[in-house]
Amino acid sequence: MSVRRFRLEGSSMLPVFKPGEVAIVECKVQSAKCKINPGDCLIYEFEGRTLLHRVVKTAPTGLWFADDAGRLEPHLVPWKNIRGKVLSRNPLAGGLAGHIYSKIRRSIYSLFA
């Protein structure tokens, strides 16, 4: 497994990921071993920036991403722009728990925005 490190910036994924932390990322997301589900966090390229956000939906052409803070509209990112899946011990960083957490957090944010 090939891994890389990314230093995080911004607050859109607080409190799961904090600015200044380093995320460890598995780089081969298109391999059969790297199953991606809604709720997983990935690093990707979008509009000239490298971002870490949560998968909200998968599609044959790419992945739909949104932030936990609810400030970013869900957007489709082509497979070629996906850089890697975040490896984390935090149960809210992926899978079903992350998906539920993100939906609740985005709903709460929309009430106060």
C-alpha positions as CSV (number, residue, x, y, z in Angstrom):
1,M,0.0,0.0,0.0
2,S,1.3,3.4,-1.0
3,V,0.7,6.2,1.5
4,R,1.2,10.0,1.6
5,R,0.9,12.7,4.2
6,F,-1.1,15.9,3.7
7,R,-1.1,18.9,6.1
8,L,-4.6,20.1,6.7
9,E,-5.9,23.7,6.5
10,G,-9.3,25.2,7.1
11,S,-12.2,24.4,9.4
12,S,-14.8,22.8,7.2
13,M,-14.2,19.3,8.7
14,L,-13.9,20.3,12.4
15,P,-13.9,18.6,14.9
16,V,-12.9,15.4,13.2
17,F,-10.0,17.0,11.3
18,K,-8.3,20.1,12.7
19,P,-6.1,22.7,10.9
20,G,-2.5,21.8,11.1
21,E,-3.0,18.1,11.6
22,V,-1.4,15.6,9.1
23,A,-3.7,13.2,7.3
24,I,-2.3,9.9,6.2
25,V,-3.8,8.9,2.8
26,E,-3.8,5.6,0.9
27,C,-3.0,6.6,-2.6
28,K,-4.5,3.9,-4.8
29,V,-8.3,4.5,-4.5
30,Q,-9.1,2.9,-7.9
31,S,-7.8,-0.5,-6.8
32,A,-10.2,-3.2,-5.7
33,K,-8.7,-3.2,-2.2
34,C,-9.8,0.4,-1.6
35,K,-13.6,0.3,-1.3
36,I,-15.1,3.8,-1.0
37,N,-18.4,4.3,0.7
38,P,-20.5,7.4,1.6
39,G,-19.1,8.8,4.8
40,D,-15.4,8.1,3.9
41,C,-13.0,11.1,3.8
42,L,-10.8,11.5,0.8
43,I,-8.2,14.0,-0.6
44,Y,-8.9,15.3,-4.1
45,E,-8.1,18.1,-6.5
46,F,-10.9,20.7,-7.2
47,E,-10.6,24.1,-8.9
48,G,-6.8,24.2,-8.4
49,R,-6.9,23.3,-4.7
50,T,-6.1,20.1,-2.8
51,L,-9.0,19.4,-0.4
52,L,-10.2,16.9,2.2
53,H,-13.9,16.3,2.4
54,R,-16.4,13.6,2.9
55,V,-18.0,11.4,0.2
56,V,-21.8,11.9,0.1
57,K,-22.5,9.7,-3.0
58,T,-20.6,7.5,-5.5
59,A,-21.1,7.6,-9.2
60,P,-19.5,5.8,-12.2
61,T,-17.9,9.0,-13.3
62,G,-16.5,10.1,-9.9
63,L,-17.5,10.9,-6.3
64,W,-19.8,13.5,-4.8
65,F,-18.1,15.5,-1.9
66,A,-19.3,17.9,0.8
67,D,-17.8,19.3,3.9
68,D,-19.1,18.6,7.5
69,A,-19.7,22.3,8.2
70,G,-22.4,22.6,5.5
71,R,-20.7,25.6,3.8
72,L,-19.8,23.8,0.6
73,E,-22.4,22.6,-1.8
74,P,-22.0,18.9,-2.8
75,H,-20.0,18.6,-6.0
76,L,-18.9,15.9,-8.4
77,V,-15.2,15.2,-8.7
78,P,-14.0,12.9,-11.5
79,W,-12.0,9.8,-10.6
80,K,-8.9,11.2,-12.1
81,N,-8.8,14.0,-9.5
82,I,-9.1,11.7,-6.5
83,R,-5.7,11.6,-4.7
84,G,-6.4,9.1,-1.9
85,K,-8.6,7.8,1.0
86,V,-7.8,9.1,4.4
87,L,-6.7,6.5,6.9
88,S,-7.8,7.4,10.5
89,R,-8.6,5.8,13.8
90,N,-11.4,8.2,14.4
91,P,-14.7,6.3,13.8
92,L,-16.3,9.5,12.5
93,A,-13.8,9.8,9.6
94,G,-15.4,7.1,7.5
95,G,-18.1,4.6,6.7
96,L,-21.6,4.6,8.1
97,A,-20.7,6.4,11.4
98,G,-19.1,9.2,9.4
99,H,-22.0,9.4,7.0
100,I,-24.5,9.8,9.8
101,Y,-22.4,12.3,11.7
102,S,-21.9,14.4,8.6
103,K,-25.7,14.5,7.8
104,I,-26.5,15.5,11.4
105,R,-23.8,18.2,11.4
106,R,-24.8,19.6,8.1
107,S,-28.5,19.7,9.2
108,I,-27.6,21.5,12.4
109,Y,-25.5,24.0,10.5
110,S,-28.3,24.8,8.0
111,L,-30.6,25.7,10.9
112,F,-28.2,28.5,12.1
113,A,-26.8,29.6,8.7
